Amino acid sequence: MLTTLGISLALLAQSPPYPLPALPEERAELVELGAQLFRSPLLSLDRSLACSSCHQPEHGFADTRALSIGVHGQSTLRNAPTLLNRAYGASFSWDGSTATLEAQVLRPISDPREMGLEPAALLARLAAEPAWAAEFERAGVARTTDGVAGALAAYVRRQWLADSPVDRFRRGATAILTDDERAGLWIYESSGGCWRCHSGPNFTDEEFHNTGIGVVDGVVEPGRAAVTGRDADRGAFKTPTLRGVARTAPYMHDGSLATLEDVIAHYRRGGVANAALDPRMRSVRLAEEDTRLLVAFLEALSRPAEPR
């Protein structure tokens, strides 16, 4: 039976437990079709890659490389972000240039630096292989671009992490966290200031911030400004969820920070100066011991709690 992070397919049609909101109901057969498409090299131009090549389930649906390798050995432009809990996204891509999950799941397939397969070619391949006809019929969708997008999006929506030891602690199970994990949570909520952007039940404000990543000689990438046209958005990228973060190294939109300790060190320094640096970016007074405690908290947030 298909499993995802230890969750059986029978559970994928359910919504995650508190504190995340309920997900829309989708047929298990549609989720299963999405899982098959997600793992299929049919979706890449040279049949060498699947979605799972860069969004690796065992790695929190992210990549172990800073930049993934697409067809013909090309490097992607940005780090492959985790797909965990993207059901709760307000927009998609690091710069928020995609409005829906259905649109987002198609982008890597046709991107010439990623999977490089045009929609018409994908549909021709699906039509040429009779086995796919039965799978789409079972899922109740047509073998069209919309059908592919719907199935892939249904699968991605079921990749979630919730009910971690941190969630149980906040609901009153005070003994579930170790002393180090509790201390790390306190730093996250107080002197670390992490909550200012990594807020809410999904530990992200779903907003865009210039944190000084990717600055070269004081110049940053366009980032969110490429979408909005606003100079104030230059160098701003989406706040990722912290759920599962201990599994998804390397970090940031360019994959330039290899470890959680590196990420914390970046914020301790207040980022890298540039004209559009987020005003919330300032040096944070944390001891080396505080870094260790924050990592302990993030690791607790990244694992499911033991069964009751």
C-alpha positions in Angstrom: 0.0 0.0 0.0 1.2 3.5 -0.8 2.5 5.3 2.2 3.6 8.9 2.6 5.6 9.8 5.7 4.2 6.7 7.3 0.6 7.6 6.5 -1.4 5.0 4.6 -3.4 5.8 1.5 -6.5 5.1 3.5 -5.7 8.1 5.6 -4.7 10.4 2.8 -8.3 11.3 2.1 -8.8 12.5 5.6 -7.9 16.0 6.9 -5.0 16.6 9.3 -5.8 16.9 12.9 -6.0 20.1 14.9 -4.7 22.9 14.7 -4.8 22.9 10.9 -8.2 23.6 9.2 -10.1 20.8 7.4 -9.3 20.1 3.8 -11.8 19.7 1.0 -13.0 16.1 0.5 -11.4 14.4 -2.6 -11.8 10.9 -3.8 -9.1 8.5 -2.7 -8.9 7.3 -6.3 -8.0 10.8 -7.5 -5.3 11.1 -4.8 -3.9 7.7 -5.9 -3.8 8.8 -9.6 -2.0 11.9 -8.5 0.5 9.7 -6.6 1.1 7.6 -9.7 1.7 10.7 -11.8 3.9 12.2 -9.2 6.2 9.2 -9.4 6.1 8.7 -13.1 9.1 9.7 -15.4 6.5 9.9 -18.2 6.1 13.5 -17.2 9.6 14.6 -18.2 10.9 15.2 -21.7 13.6 12.5 -21.7 11.8 10.2 -19.2 14.6 10.6 -16.7 12.8 12.5 -14.0 9.6 12.4 -12.0 8.1 15.0 -9.7 9.5 12.9 -6.8 13.0 13.2 -8.2 13.2 16.7 -6.8 10.4 16.6 -4.2 11.6 13.5 -2.4 9.0 12.0 0.0 11.8 10.7 2.3 13.3 14.2 2.5 10.1 16.1 3.4 9.1 16.5 -0.3 12.1 18.7 -0.9 15.5 18.1 -2.6 18.9 17.4 -1.0 20.6 19.7 -3.5 20.6 23.4 -3.3 19.4 23.6 -6.9 17.8 20.5 -8.5 19.0 19.0 -11.7 16.5 19.1 -14.6 16.5 17.5 -18.0 19.8 17.6 -19.9 21.6 18.2 -16.7 20.4 21.8 -16.3 20.2 23.4 -12.9 16.9 24.9 -11.7 16.9 28.5 -10.8 15.6 28.0 -7.3 15.6 25.5 -4.5 12.9 22.9 -4.6 10.7 23.8 -1.6 8.9 21.3 0.6 5.4 20.3 -0.6 4.3 19.6 3.0 1.2 21.5 4.0 1.0 23.4 0.7 -2.8 22.7 0.8 -2.8 25.8 3.1 -0.9 28.0 0.7 -2.3 31.4 -0.2 -0.1 31.5 -3.3 2.7 29.4 -4.8 6.3 29.5 -6.0 9.0 31.3 -4.0 7.8 34.6 -5.5 4.1 33.9 -5.2 3.7 34.1 -9.0 1.2 31.2 -9.1 -2.3 31.6 -7.7 -3.5 28.0 -7.3 -2.0 24.6 -6.5 -3.5 23.2 -9.8 -1.5 25.8 -11.8 1.6 25.3 -9.7 1.8 21.5 -10.2 2.0 21.9 -14.0 4.8 24.5 -14.0 7.7 22.2 -13.4 6.5 19.8 -16.1 6.7 22.3 -18.9 9.6 24.4 -17.5 12.5 23.8 -19.9 15.0 23.8 -17.0 13.0 21.3 -15.1 11.0 18.5 -16.8 10.8 20.2 -20.2 7.6 18.5 -21.5 5.0 20.6 -23.2 1.3 19.9 -22.3 0.4 18.6 -25.8 3.3 16.1 -25.6 2.3 14.9 -22.2 -1.3 14.3 -23.3 -0.1 12.4 -26.3 2.0 10.1 -24.1 -1.0 9.5 -21.8 -3.2 8.7 -24.8 -0.6 6.3 -26.2 -0.4 4.1 -23.1 -3.7 2.3 -22.5 -3.0 1.6 -18.8 -3.4 5.3 -18.1 -7.0 5.3 -19.5 -8.1 2.9 -16.8 -6.4 4.9 -14.1 -8.0 8.2 -15.2 -11.4 6.6 -15.5 -11.1 5.1 -12.0 -10.3 8.6 -10.7 -13.2 10.1 -12.5 -11.3 12.7 -14.5 -10.5 13.1 -18.2 -7.0 12.7 -19.7 -6.6 16.4 -20.1 -4.2 19.0 -18.7 -6.9 19.9 -16.2 -7.2 16.2 -15.2 -3.5 15.9 -14.7 -3.4 19.1 -12.6 -6.4 18.0 -10.5 -4.9 14.7 -9.7 -1.5 16.0 -8.9 -3.0 18.8 -6.7 -5.2 16.3 -4.9 -2.1 14.3 -4.0 0.0 17.3 -2.9 -2.9 18.5 -0.7 -2.7 15.2 1.3 1.0 15.7 2.1 0.7 17.2 5.5 2.3 17.3 8.9 0.3 18.1 12.0 -0.2 16.9 15.5 3.5 17.2 16.4 4.7 17.0 20.0 4.6 20.8 19.9 0.9 20.8 19.1 0.3 18.3 21.9 2.3 20.5 24.3 0.2 23.5 23.4 -3.0 21.5 24.0 -1.8 20.7 27.5 0.4 17.6 27.3 3.2 19.4 29.0 5.4 16.4 29.6 5.6 15.5 25.9 8.5 17.9 25.1 11.9 17.6 26.6 13.5 20.4 28.6 15.5 21.4 25.5 12.5 21.4 23.2 10.5 23.5 25.6 13.3 26.0 26.0 13.6 26.2 22.2 9.9 26.9 21.9 10.3 29.7 24.4 13.1 31.2 22.4 11.0 30.9 19.2 8.2 32.8 20.9 10.3 35.4 22.7 13.9 36.5 22.1 14.3 34.8 18.8 11.3 36.6 17.3 10.7 33.7 14.8 7.0 33.9 15.3 6.8 37.3 13.6 6.9 35.7 10.2 6.5 32.0 11.0 3.1 32.5 12.5 -0.2 30.7 12.8 -1.0 27.0 12.8 1.1 26.4 9.8 4.1 28.4 11.1 4.1 30.8 8.1 2.5 34.1 7.5 2.3 33.2 3.7 3.9 36.6 3.1 7.1 37.7 1.3 10.2 39.1 3.1 13.6 40.3 2.0 15.9 38.6 4.5 19.1 39.4 2.8 19.5 36.1 1.0 21.1 36.1 -2.5 22.6 39.6 -2.0 25.7 40.2 -4.2 27.5 43.6 -3.7 24.3 45.0 -2.1 22.1 43.9 -5.1 19.4 41.4 -4.7 17.3 39.3 -7.1 13.9 40.7 -8.1 12.0 38.2 -6.0 8.4 39.2 -5.4 9.0 42.5 -7.2 9.0 40.6 -10.5 5.3 39.8 -9.8 4.2 43.1 -8.2 6.5 45.6 -9.9 7.1 47.3 -6.5 10.6 48.2 -5.6 9.7 47.5 -1.9 9.3 43.9 -2.8 12.7 43.5 -4.4 14.5 40.5 -2.9 11.4 39.3 -1.0 10.5 35.6 -1.0 7.8 33.5 0.6 8.0 32.5 4.2 8.2 28.7 4.2 6.4 26.6 6.7 8.5 25.4 9.6 6.5 22.1 9.8 8.9 19.4 8.6 11.8 21.8 8.4 14.3 19.5 10.0 13.9 17.2 7.0 14.2 19.6 4.2 17.8 21.0 4.1 19.3 22.9 2.4 17.4 26.1 3.0 16.2 29.4 1.5 15.1 30.1 -2.0 18.6 29.5 -3.4 19.5 26.6 -1.1 22.5 28.6 0.2 22.2 27.6 3.8 23.1 24.0 4.5 21.8 23.5 8.0 19.3 24.8 10.5 22.3 26.1 12.5 23.3 28.1 9.4 19.8 29.6 9.1 19.8 30.6 12.7 23.3 32.2 12.3 22.0 34.2 9.4 19.1 35.6 11.5 21.4 36.2 14.4 23.5 38.5 12.1 20.3 40.3 10.9 20.7 39.1 7.4 22.7 40.8 4.7 22.3 44.5 4.2 20.5 45.8 1.1 18.2 48.7 0.2 15.0 46.6 0.5 15.9 44.6 3.6 12.8 43.8 5.7 12.7 46.2 8.7 12.1 43.2 11.0 15.6 42.0 10.1 17.9 43.0 12.8 20.6 41.2 14.7 19.2 38.9 17.4 21.1 38.4 20.6 21.2 34.6 21.0 23.9 32.5 22.6 25.3 29.4 21.0 23.3 27.4 23.5 20.1 29.1 22.2 20.9 27.9 18.7 21.0 24.3 19.9 17.7 24.7 21.8 16.0 26.3 18.8 17.1 23.3 16.6 15.7 20.9 19.2 12.3 22.7 19.0 12.3 22.6 15.2 13.1 18.9 15.2 10.1 18.3 17.6 7.9 20.4 15.2 9.1 18.2 12.3 7.9 14.8 13.6 4.5 13.4 14.3 3.7 12.7 17.9 3.6 9.1 19.0 0.2 7.4 18.7 -2.0 8.0 21.7 
